[in-house]
Amino acid sequence: MDLLEIEEKREMRREEAAKLLQHIADSLSRQNNLQFDRGGKKFVVDVPDQVEVELELEIGDDGNSLEIEINW
């Protein structure tokens, strides 16, 4: 299968970001999959019981960032 990559970047309030992360966490814990709707298409990706999680925190003079990456 060819690589399918969906990337989205947008600004939102901190509370909205927390709600998005909660939605993703709920999907992982309850449904064992992730669902994305983009451009009128629905994508469903199954997630196994065991995953690899990488957290990266960067603190700098020009801004801070937190990256959460989940691989399987």
Secondary structure, DSSP 8 states (H G I E B T S, - for coil): -------------HHHHHHHHHHHHHIIIIISEEEEEETTEEEEEE--S--EEEEEEEEETTEEEEEEEEE-
